[in-house]
Amino acid sequence: MTEHKQPDYKKINFLKPSPFQNPQSYTMTPMAWRARRPFFWKNVALASVLFGASAGVYYYTLSVIKKDDDFDDVPVPPISDADLAKLKAEHEKAKQQKN
């Protein structure tokens, strides 16, 4: 049985230079600019549509959430006057300790 030899990954150049990129500055070459030019406005239009759709979903979700903020359907158990006075005193004490 032969032993499988692992490649030496330190010697392999994974970042091969692209023909569409200047190897010194890593900017796009004029060839790349020419190749991308016909798609620029289509990309801008698609980005606008996607941004608008996501903003619309976000706005709609927030508007629906804000409407249902009244908690009228949640039953609140009755509280005695003594318990209410105790809670108010605790709240005032906590407020004074903060300041």
Kinemage of the C-alpha trace (Angstrom):
@kinemage 1
@onewidth
@group {chain A} dominant
@subgroup {mainchain}
@vectorlist {calphas} color= white
{ca met a 1} P 0.000 0.000 0.000
{ca thr a 2} L 1.441 3.375 -0.987
{ca glu a 3} L 1.352 6.305 1.335
{ca his a 4} L -0.602 9.336 0.124
{ca lys a 5} L 1.584 12.444 0.105
{ca gln a 6} L -0.028 15.681 1.267
{ca pro a 7} L 0.623 18.722 -0.935
{ca asp a 8} L 2.626 21.545 0.585
{ca tyr a 9} L 0.031 24.305 0.796
{ca lys a 10} L 2.616 26.948 1.660
{ca lys a 11} L 4.075 26.703 -1.830
{ca ile a 12} L 0.756 26.846 -3.697
{ca asn a 13} L -0.270 30.316 -4.865
{ca phe a 14} L -4.019 30.469 -4.224
{ca leu a 15} L -4.246 34.143 -5.189
{ca lys a 16} L -3.482 33.923 -8.867
{ca pro a 17} L -3.472 37.265 -10.655
{ca ser a 18} L -6.613 37.981 -12.619
{ca pro a 19} L -6.379 39.247 -16.203
{ca phe a 20} L -9.042 41.820 -15.253
{ca gln a 21} L -7.001 43.276 -12.403
{ca asn a 22} L -3.850 45.351 -12.288
{ca pro a 23} L -1.363 43.202 -10.304
{ca gln a 24} L 0.327 46.216 -8.687
{ca ser a 25} L -2.679 48.242 -7.547
{ca tyr a 26} L -5.441 45.586 -7.732
{ca thr a 27} L -7.684 48.036 -9.585
{ca met a 28} L -9.830 47.063 -12.541
{ca thr a 29} L -8.194 47.261 -15.938
{ca pro a 30} L -9.795 49.169 -18.820
{ca met a 31} L -10.730 45.781 -20.282
{ca ala a 32} L -12.741 44.994 -17.146
{ca trp a 33} L -14.426 48.411 -17.226
{ca arg a 34} L -15.448 47.843 -20.848
{ca ala a 35} L -16.781 44.374 -20.040
{ca arg a 36} L -18.899 45.661 -17.142
{ca arg a 37} L -20.202 48.829 -18.821
{ca pro a 38} L -23.259 47.238 -20.539
{ca phe a 39} L -24.488 45.789 -17.233
{ca phe a 40} L -24.071 48.897 -15.054
{ca trp a 41} L -27.578 50.362 -15.417
{ca lys a 42} L -29.208 46.938 -15.228
{ca asn a 43} L -27.347 46.305 -11.975
{ca val a 44} L -28.369 49.718 -10.629
{ca ala a 45} L -32.021 49.036 -11.520
{ca leu a 46} L -31.954 45.595 -9.921
{ca ala a 47} L -30.269 46.943 -6.784
{ca ser a 48} L -32.927 49.670 -6.564
{ca val a 49} L -35.750 47.144 -6.890
{ca leu a 50} L -34.238 44.847 -4.269
{ca phe a 51} L -33.576 47.727 -1.882
{ca gly a 52} L -37.088 49.079 -2.409
{ca ala a 53} L -38.663 45.679 -1.799
{ca ser a 54} L -36.685 45.100 1.383
{ca ala a 55} L -37.428 48.641 2.619
{ca gly a 56} L -41.124 48.092 1.857
{ca val a 57} L -41.228 44.849 3.814
{ca tyr a 58} L -39.381 46.524 6.686
{ca tyr a 59} L -41.756 49.525 6.711
{ca tyr a 60} L -44.863 47.320 6.457
{ca thr a 61} L -43.668 45.092 9.298
{ca leu a 62} L -42.961 48.041 11.577
{ca ser a 63} L -46.300 49.683 10.780
{ca val a 64} L -48.193 46.467 11.592
{ca ile a 65} L -46.258 45.980 14.819
{ca lys a 66} L -46.848 49.573 15.953
{ca lys a 67} L -50.628 49.291 15.452
{ca asp a 68} L -51.010 46.351 17.816
{ca asp a 69} L -49.431 48.012 20.836
{ca asp a 70} L -52.427 48.615 23.087
{ca phe a 71} L -52.628 45.328 25.052
{ca asp a 72} L -56.403 45.727 25.449
{ca asp a 73} L -56.909 42.004 25.047
{ca val a 74} L -54.564 41.130 27.941
{ca pro a 75} L -56.516 40.641 31.191
{ca val a 76} L -55.074 42.538 34.146
{ca pro a 77} L -55.886 41.117 37.564
{ca pro a 78} L -57.342 43.563 40.071
{ca ile a 79} L -54.913 44.959 42.639
{ca ser a 80} L -55.741 46.175 46.122
{ca asp a 81} L -55.079 49.758 47.179
{ca ala a 82} L -52.521 48.617 49.768
{ca asp a 83} L -50.532 46.675 47.169
{ca leu a 84} L -50.709 49.630 44.779
{ca ala a 85} L -49.387 52.015 47.441
{ca lys a 86} L -46.565 49.568 48.231
{ca leu a 87} L -45.582 49.321 44.553
{ca lys a 88} L -45.637 53.122 44.171
{ca ala a 89} L -43.399 53.502 47.227
{ca glu a 90} L -40.929 50.947 45.825
{ca his a 91} L -40.914 52.748 42.494
{ca glu a 92} L -40.263 56.149 44.093
{ca lys a 93} L -37.487 54.669 46.239
{ca ala a 94} L -35.809 53.119 43.177
{ca lys a 95} L -36.138 56.426 41.309
{ca gln a 96} L -34.471 58.335 44.144
{ca gln a 97} L -31.620 55.823 44.344
{ca lys a 98} L -30.948 56.295 40.633
{ca asn a 99} L -30.540 60.043 41.047
